[in-house]
Amino acid sequence: MPTAATLGARLWSGAVHVLEPAPDLEVWEWAVRHLSMSSRVTPFPGPVRFDQTPYMTGDWSPLWAYRRYNSIDCIWAAQVGKTFMLQLTVAYDSAVDPGPGMIVYPDAVTARKRSRKHLIPFLADCLPDLVADPQDLQLFEYMLTTCSWVVAWAGSPSALAGEPVKHLKLDEEGKFAGKTDREADAKRLALRRLIAFGEFGNSFCVTTPSLENLPGWRDWPDSTQCQLWVPCPACEHEQVMYFNAEHRTWFEPADTGGGWSGGVKWDRAGELSREQRADSAYYECEACGAHWADGDINRAVSRGRWQARNPDASRYASNLASWAAPWVRLREVVNRWFDAYKDEAARHDFMNSDLAVPYRPTGRKVDANELKARLTLPGLRGGRVPNAATVLVMTADVHDDHLRYRVRGWGHDLTSWGIAEGVLPPNLSALDGILRREFVRADGDRMPVAWALIDSGWRTDEVYQYCLRHEGRVFPARGEGGDEPVRYTRQMVVASPEKGQYLEGEVVLARINDSRYKDLLFSRWAIRAGDPGAWYVEEEASASYWAQLAGEVKVTEQTKKGRPVVEWRQIGDNHALDCEKMQLAATTIFTLGGGHDDLDQPAADIADVINPYTGRPAREWNPGRR
């Protein structure tokens, strides 16, 4: 343990270092001048060089952007040097721009392995002057003479919610869990740590993408969108190296892709074996049709330059495919593409790890524009209730930074009309305004919201407390699996988690069969206008509402034993979809319309069912009155 005197000397040394002006060098120039790698961390020991990875340097490269942007995302293919760049920025921060830092990995196992095998030897060997004692480099905390670093992982919200940091590094952020039951997703939790440092704080994130809605790619649309443009060895035409036209559509405007010719190609002669076809792979120039071998690609990359499609964006992001790295051969890429033809898991890996784009599941999904044209009811105005509606139900999806709500009117035949939808501030009390509001019917009468369901999968204790305050009218719900349409459990309500104190009373949690009600919702959307059970949307529904209805896709895959597995996968924000799913579940929970015909449950079977919320037989419950 360092003594008070040695600790004071160390802090003073760091303070003096901070006062020194930062060198007028780019990050890679500083690394070449000051860093030398040992055999403990690389098979190519010696001074840091970028001969093999020229795409890490130059204007608009990630290491160029690091001195100019507060938020950087490198959405690159696998094994092209992303983690090495992250480590370089750790060294640069420690020596040139010291301040408390945090490095976040997807899980504890990866954090432990990366810290022990990579970061600790890297810092000890490259920055020996900043390591006063080897014991200061602990597994999850590094105490340098200039600053300190904490190693954390995405699965531990408590590890991400500690002291403020100036420098944040996220490694493989695309593999971070979307969220925990009670917390925001890991990336957003980690970014909160930068708030105290304002414009002096920065984040450097590297990842292969996973799905469109996960960290990494979800930040791409609003970023600088930097790509590496390389010159053709034959005609000097600059271009981005895309695998095929489908790959190109992720980046190029859709109206320019029809006649595109170029990309990775191979001899398709039928008499050739798979290996012979892979061995014949080449890259074709989109302008002159010249064929590039691996050596040609490497020379083109060495002359390449980064360009931004959206240079005025406040966030920086770059994208790079796998064959830009000199150690990746086209035959290997093509072989992995062959594997992806029939194996969905291999296709997922190929799109993420080689093309550096998200995997987009194919399956049952909706087109938001088509759905809007089909479900919008002309003349149905927001806030107005048709005379045929006998009850209003509100549903709400809870998140860390907002609430998404939906109000629907229901008729006796389970026809449904959209009355109001939107986004509210994150405090649950914001829902009080909807609960207090009286909506006007076409005949002039006023109708309040009769019942409400709130998703309790996130901020569970707060939701339970809110429901208890509105006992008998507002109830918690949660989507999950199971065989029954809805299961009910009584839940105690926590008052103080730290003290283990509970409030008097309980809430009844509705556990909704998530997949079943999504299936029913898609079927309900197919009912023709005017038929019983039709699903209508008001004219004022927002663009985000329509986009979020298409936020999931239903996918069927085969297990290794050949068994089909069906699951819904999120491909974008799905908050409005969750609200509408709960609206449909409300017809079962509150026995609207005398029962739920879609569940093949005849009214006679419902007659003796006791509603868990009222304690009365369902047949005696008139949903049109409160």
BALOKOL-332884 format. One line per field, with one value per residue (C-alpha): x, z, y; residue in one letter. Coordinates in steps of 0.02 Angstrom, whole numbers. Example, Ala and Ser with C-alpha at 12.3 -4.5 7.8 and 13.67 -1.06 7.14 Angstrom:
! residues 2
c1 615:684
c3 390:357
c2 -225:-53
resn A:S
END
This chain:
! residues 626
c1 0:70:101:20:187:211:28:46:203:114:-34:82:176:11:-42:120:94:-82:-16:102:30:-34:86:32:29:-111:-143:-55:94:108:97:234:348:316:249:337:244:314:297:174:38:83:171:256:349:436:388:207:186:38:112:-11:-159:-148:-337:-311:-225:-262:-397:-570:-497:-552:-383:-397:-574:-520:-448:-600:-758:-829:-920:-839:-906:-800:-919:-792:-780:-702:-513:-463:-383:-527:-469:-290:-354:-451:-294:-197:-324:-306:-119:-142:-266:-154:-2:-72:-247:-260:-423:-523:-573:-677:-664:-822:-834:-988:-971:-864:-772:-716:-670:-561:-476:-443:-378:-258:-193:-199:-220:-110:43:9:11:158:265:213:198:326:352:169:170:253:220:163:41:-53:-115:-252:-372:-514:-426:-266:-186:-64:37:-72:-246:-347:-445:-588:-633:-819:-942:-1114:-1204:-1171:-1275:-1196:-1022:-1080:-1161:-1013:-901:-891:-762:-679:-636:-753:-706:-833:-766:-890:-1036:-1146:-1142:-1201:-1369:-1510:-1565:-1588:-1756:-1736:-1601:-1568:-1460:-1276:-1212:-1331:-1289:-1104:-1124:-1204:-1034:-968:-1095:-992:-847:-957:-866:-702:-772:-766:-815:-724:-826:-776:-885:-940:-1125:-1261:-1440:-1500:-1573:-1422:-1277:-1161:-1267:-1414:-1299:-1243:-1387:-1354:-1164:-1032:-1045:-862:-804:-637:-627:-490:-424:-435:-259:-309:-415:-390:-578:-612:-742:-797:-767:-937:-964:-1117:-1265:-1359:-1212:-1206:-1387:-1343:-1243:-1289:-1456:-1579:-1611:-1429:-1403:-1500:-1362:-1214:-1082:-936:-896:-826:-848:-789:-795:-968:-936:-1039:-897:-792:-788:-829:-644:-602:-737:-673:-493:-551:-619:-574:-637:-712:-694:-864:-800:-686:-719:-536:-506:-412:-317:-275:-114:-208:-332:-191:-108:-275:-307:-135:-183:-361:-435:-582:-730:-883:-1056:-1124:-977:-1086:-1146:-1094:-1057:-919:-939:-842:-871:-746:-765:-652:-550:-473:-355:-203:-215:-392:-399:-547:-556:-591:-727:-810:-803:-894:-1023:-1051:-1085:-1213:-1322:-1425:-1369:-1454:-1329:-1185:-1272:-1289:-1102:-1053:-1153:-1084:-905:-862:-980:-988:-1176:-1318:-1404:-1582:-1691:-1808:-1980:-2151:-2147:-2246:-2212:-2248:-2307:-2421:-2491:-2524:-2620:-2725:-2765:-2786:-2972:-3012:-3108:-3050:-2974:-2860:-2950:-3122:-3215:-3336:-3510:-3485:-3341:-3399:-3236:-3065:-2905:-2732:-2569:-2394:-2217:-2089:-1910:-1771:-1791:-1973:-2144:-2239:-2427:-2579:-2766:-2892:-3080:-3160:-3331:-3438:-3380:-3197:-3182:-3049:-3014:-2854:-2892:-2724:-2540:-2376:-2220:-2214:-2072:-2000:-2084:-2232:-2337:-2345:-2476:-2592:-2639:-2703:-2796:-2879:-2928:-3106:-3115:-3263:-3380:-3460:-3628:-3551:-3535:-3368:-3273:-3125:-2998:-3076:-2921:-2735:-2594:-2413:-2264:-2168:-2017:-1919:-1916:-2021:-2031:-2087:-2221:-2287:-2293:-2386:-2512:-2542:-2581:-2713:-2774:-2921:-2888:-2704:-2617:-2440:-2406:-2256:-2227:-2155:-2175:-2286:-2437:-2578:-2634:-2617:-2561:-2585:-2473:-2485:-2334:-2279:-2233:-2059:-2052:-1865:-1754:-1607:-1702:-1808:-1969:-2134:-2293:-2458:-2557:-2514:-2532:-2587:-2462:-2530:-2400:-2442:-2397:-2292:-2277:-2461:-2527:-2406:-2470:-2649:-2606:-2538:-2697:-2807:-2722:-2778:-2965:-3052:-3120:-3302:-3292:-3310:-3144:-3069:-2919:-2918:-2786:-2820:-2760:-2639:-2535:-2351:-2216:-2124:-2283:-2293:-2107:-2114:-2257:-2130:-1999:-2003:-1999:-2056:-1919:-1922:-1755:-1699:-1607:-1457:-1579:-1690:-1830:-1911:-1896:-2007:-1966:-1996:-1839:-1821:-1754:-1791:-1882:-2040:-2120:-2281:-2295:-2283:-2420:-2536:-2495:-2549:-2707:-2753:-2709:-2825:-2972:-2933:-2882:-3036:-3150:-3196:-3332:-3382:-3224:-3083:-3143:-2968:-2913:-3045:-3124:-3315:-3416:-3490:-3316:-3294:-3457:-3384:-3215:-3178:-3089:-2930:-2945:-3126:-3160:-3325:-3382:-3331:-3509:-3567:-3433:-3500:-3346:-3445:-3463:-3339
c3 0:-43:103:116:66:-89:-138:-120:-225:-355:-364:-375:-517:-606:-575:-651:-800:-825:-828:-972:-1141:-1249:-1393:-1566:-1628:-1692:-1585:-1707:-1722:-1533:-1524:-1654:-1559:-1381:-1377:-1397:-1388:-1302:-1351:-1206:-1304:-1488:-1604:-1683:-1539:-1557:-1586:-1634:-1823:-1940:-2096:-2085:-2031:-2129:-2112:-1930:-1982:-2085:-2088:-2035:-1966:-1788:-1714:-1804:-1739:-1560:-1535:-1616:-1562:-1391:-1453:-1568:-1629:-1734:-1813:-1892:-1945:-1830:-1809:-1900:-1751:-1658:-1483:-1521:-1564:-1401:-1303:-1393:-1335:-1156:-1166:-1248:-1114:-974:-1038:-1129:-1062:-890:-799:-719:-847:-865:-988:-1012:-1085:-1128:-977:-825:-909:-1054:-937:-831:-982:-1072:-916:-869:-1042:-1134:-1037:-886:-986:-1116:-986:-891:-1047:-1146:-1003:-873:-814:-762:-662:-494:-428:-525:-382:-437:-589:-509:-611:-615:-566:-628:-521:-632:-576:-684:-670:-628:-735:-685:-782:-784:-884:-958:-850:-688:-674:-505:-583:-713:-589:-485:-489:-637:-772:-903:-1026:-1068:-1174:-1232:-1310:-1416:-1368:-1494:-1378:-1228:-1159:-1212:-1033:-864:-780:-685:-773:-939:-1064:-1020:-1145:-1085:-904:-942:-1039:-886:-802:-922:-876:-738:-858:-988:-1151:-1079:-1067:-1214:-1263:-1382:-1430:-1542:-1598:-1732:-1754:-1701:-1731:-1790:-1622:-1515:-1467:-1611:-1766:-1686:-1672:-1855:-1940:-1838:-1853:-1977:-2069:-2116:-2240:-2319:-2504:-2603:-2781:-2915:-2961:-3145:-3169:-3003:-2976:-2789:-2713:-2554:-2561:-2544:-2548:-2661:-2703:-2546:-2439:-2532:-2493:-2308:-2353:-2526:-2568:-2631:-2795:-2851:-2827:-2973:-3102:-2987:-3042:-2933:-2772:-2725:-2864:-2911:-3052:-3046:-3170:-3121:-3137:-3006:-2826:-2683:-2643:-2825:-2832:-2671:-2737:-2891:-2788:-2840:-2814:-2966:-2988:-3001:-3137:-3256:-3207:-3166:-3058:-2895:-2812:-2625:-2658:-2762:-2620:-2494:-2605:-2632:-2445:-2412:-2525:-2459:-2370:-2252:-2306:-2206:-2283:-2146:-2096:-1997:-1872:-1691:-1668:-1759:-1825:-1951:-2039:-2110:-2191:-2149:-2311:-2280:-2160:-2252:-2157:-2221:-2389:-2509:-2522:-2335:-2349:-2495:-2401:-2255:-2378:-2445:-2266:-2247:-2391:-2289:-2109:-2030:-1887:-2012:-2108:-1947:-1913:-2093:-2095:-1926:-1934:-2119:-2190:-2026:-2045:-1932:-1955:-2013:-1976:-2112:-2057:-2019:-2008:-2061:-2173:-2074:-2227:-2286:-2111:-2098:-2261:-2207:-2025:-2025:-2014:-2105:-1992:-1831:-1737:-1588:-1422:-1497:-1449:-1570:-1499:-1522:-1397:-1226:-1128:-1136:-1088:-1068:-1086:-1052:-1087:-960:-999:-912:-1011:-1067:-1058:-1213:-1187:-1287:-1259:-1355:-1359:-1365:-1428:-1380:-1535:-1494:-1630:-1571:-1605:-1570:-1460:-1404:-1407:-1373:-1268:-1091:-971:-875:-708:-690:-618:-797:-828:-703:-834:-949:-806:-756:-933:-995:-1180:-1280:-1370:-1535:-1445:-1324:-1173:-1084:-1048:-932:-945:-859:-832:-870:-890:-863:-917:-757:-837:-812:-652:-572:-396:-460:-568:-423:-311:-444:-471:-284:-277:-412:-342:-436:-592:-641:-646:-685:-831:-898:-1060:-1046:-1112:-1050:-1108:-1037:-1118:-952:-779:-620:-467:-315:-283:-127:-157:-103:-13:23:-62:47:209:147:187:98:78:147:12:-142:-330:-450:-591:-760:-843:-1027:-1154:-1260:-1420:-1421:-1411:-1543:-1659:-1620:-1649:-1823:-1860:-1794:-1911:-2058:-2020:-2152:-2105:-2057:-1998:-1812:-1722:-1844:-1778:-1815:-1792:-1778:-1913:-1796:-1748:-1749:-1868:-1721:-1677:-1850:-1855:-1687:-1742:-1861:-1724:-1715:-1836:-1810:-1854:-1869:-1853:-1841:-1689:-1711:-1693:-1831:-1719:-1771:-1644:-1665:-1582:-1600:-1623:-1600:-1752:-1695:-1560:-1517:-1378:-1474:-1522:-1338:-1295:-1427:-1373:-1197:-1267:-1345:-1185:-1093:-1185:-1093:-927:-914:-1014:-1137:-1258:-1148:-1184:-1309:-1460:-1536:-1395:-1441:-1271:-1287:-1179:-1083:-1019:-951:-854:-697:-705:-561:-621:-515:-505:-452:-365:-460:-593:-765:-830:-701:-752:-867:-950:-1003:-824:-686
c2 0:172:288:459:538:431:454:642:643:540:657:808:725:698:877:943:829:896:1074:1033:1083:939:903:961:782:672:519:401:519:526:335:311:430:367:188:23:-143:-298:-480:-500:-408:-428:-553:-402:-318:-151:31:59:70:82:2:-142:-36:128:147:197:359:514:646:584:423:375:426:593:616:577:753:835:744:701:545:417:250:131:5:-109:-290:-419:-432:-272:-184:-100:-150:-97:78:82:38:174:303:239:269:440:496:436:529:682:718:634:613:473:342:186:40:-63:-239:-343:-460:-498:-643:-534:-391:-506:-584:-419:-336:-475:-523:-357:-196:-228:-284:-148:-9:-83:-101:54:179:124:303:314:152:185:10:-145:-177:-20:-116:-220:-326:-200:-39:45:181:275:426:538:463:308:185:70:-88:-128:-233:-209:-337:-243:-82:-45:-47:79:199:255:408:528:494:602:462:318:168:39:-121:-222:-112:-204:-353:-254:-307:-190:-158:-239:-258:-96:2:89:-3:-16:112:247:208:223:386:466:454:589:723:803:837:921:961:894:716:597:420:302:150:4:-139:-259:-219:-340:-282:-112:-62:-107:7:42:40:131:283:274:371:530:523:584:415:402:269:226:271:185:217:83:24:29:186:283:296:315:200:113:-74:-158:-345:-336:-223:-276:-223:-57:-14:5:162:227:311:182:275:258:72:-1:-7:-29:-154:-200:-289:-459:-588:-762:-888:-969:-1110:-1261:-1386:-1295:-1353:-1237:-1215:-1178:-1045:-967:-970:-873:-727:-549:-372:-285:-97:-15:104:10:-172:-207:-360:-332:-474:-470:-374:-245:-220:-194:-63:24:28:102:247:262:411:429:535:588:577:690:802:924:793:815:629:536:359:256:90:-33:-206:-353:-364:-192:-281:-356:-520:-555:-644:-633:-822:-829:-698:-790:-955:-876:-808:-984:-1042:-902:-961:-1087:-1060:-910:-904:-901:-762:-663:-683:-641:-479:-425:-487:-464:-333:-234:-205:-263:-429:-401:-553:-611:-665:-598:-410:-259:-112:47:146:7:-14:173:174:25:66:255:297:460:576:492:638:625:649:612:452:367:334:147:146:89:96:180:90:166:70:137:77:140:188:282:443:442:360:302:293:238:266:160:152:-20:-73:-222:-318:-280:-150:-29:155:249:399:468:419:503:524:597:643:493:531:414:555:622:487:572:699:561:477:641:687:663:626:692:572:616:636:762:648:639:477:451:311:161:54:60:-65:-12:-118:-157:-241:-80:26:-109:-38:132:53:-51:102:201:61:47:233:203:38:-35:67:49:-120:-181:-297:-389:-483:-659:-835:-975:-1074:-969:-805:-713:-769:-668:-655:-544:-435:-343:-162:-104:63:67:-65:-15:-45:-190:-96:-130:-31:-91:-180:-281:-264:-400:-421:-476:-589:-575:-710:-593:-695:-745:-568:-506:-642:-591:-409:-445:-544:-405:-280:-388:-368:-263:-92:-105:-286:-329:-318:-192:-95:92:226:412:531:624:471:520:457:376:280:203:164:77:-36:-113:-131:-322:-467:-647:-771:-960:-1049:-1229:-1297:-1413:-1558:-1489:-1425:-1261:-1120:-967:-802:-617:-513:-327:-234:-57:41:-56:46:85:-99:-147:-23:-96:-273:-228:-150:-316:-408:-289:-367:-528:-452:-342:-460:-324:-373:-520:-619:-636:-734:-736:-850:-980:-957:-960:-844:-991:-1035:-859:-857:-934:-848:-728:-572:-554:-365:-348:-513:-522:-645:-585:-598:-469:-345:-212:-136:15:78:115
resn M:P:T:A:A:T:L:G:A:R:L:W:S:G:A:V:H:V:L:E:P:A:P:D:L:E:V:W:E:W:A:V:R:H:L:S:M:S:S:R:V:T:P:F:P:G:P:V:R:F:D:Q:T:P:Y:M:T:G:D:W:S:P:L:W:A:Y:R:R:Y:N:S:I:D:C:I:W:A:A:Q:V:G:K:T:F:M:L:Q:L:T:V:A:Y:D:S:A:V:D:P:G:P:G:M:I:V:Y:P:D:A:V:T:A:R:K:R:S:R:K:H:L:I:P:F:L:A:D:C:L:P:D:L:V:A:D:P:Q:D:L:Q:L:F:E:Y:M:L:T:T:C:S:W:V:V:A:W:A:G:S:P:S:A:L:A:G:E:P:V:K:H:L:K:L:D:E:E:G:K:F:A:G:K:T:D:R:E:A:D:A:K:R:L:A:L:R:R:L:I:A:F:G:E:F:G:N:S:F:C:V:T:T:P:S:L:E:N:L:P:G:W:R:D:W:P:D:S:T:Q:C:Q:L:W:V:P:C:P:A:C:E:H:E:Q:V:M:Y:F:N:A:E:H:R:T:W:F:E:P:A:D:T:G:G:G:W:S:G:G:V:K:W:D:R:A:G:E:L:S:R:E:Q:R:A:D:S:A:Y:Y:E:C:E:A:C:G:A:H:W:A:D:G:D:I:N:R:A:V:S:R:G:R:W:Q:A:R:N:P:D:A:S:R:Y:A:S:N:L:A:S:W:A:A:P:W:V:R:L:R:E:V:V:N:R:W:F:D:A:Y:K:D:E:A:A:R:H:D:F:M:N:S:D:L:A:V:P:Y:R:P:T:G:R:K:V:D:A:N:E:L:K:A:R:L:T:L:P:G:L:R:G:G:R:V:P:N:A:A:T:V:L:V:M:T:A:D:V:H:D:D:H:L:R:Y:R:V:R:G:W:G:H:D:L:T:S:W:G:I:A:E:G:V:L:P:P:N:L:S:A:L:D:G:I:L:R:R:E:F:V:R:A:D:G:D:R:M:P:V:A:W:A:L:I:D:S:G:W:R:T:D:E:V:Y:Q:Y:C:L:R:H:E:G:R:V:F:P:A:R:G:E:G:G:D:E:P:V:R:Y:T:R:Q:M:V:V:A:S:P:E:K:G:Q:Y:L:E:G:E:V:V:L:A:R:I:N:D:S:R:Y:K:D:L:L:F:S:R:W:A:I:R:A:G:D:P:G:A:W:Y:V:E:E:E:A:S:A:S:Y:W:A:Q:L:A:G:E:V:K:V:T:E:Q:T:K:K:G:R:P:V:V:E:W:R:Q:I:G:D:N:H:A:L:D:C:E:K:M:Q:L:A:A:T:T:I:F:T:L:G:G:G:H:D:D:L:D:Q:P:A:A:D:I:A:D:V:I:N:P:Y:T:G:R:P:A:R:E:W:N:P:G:R:R
END
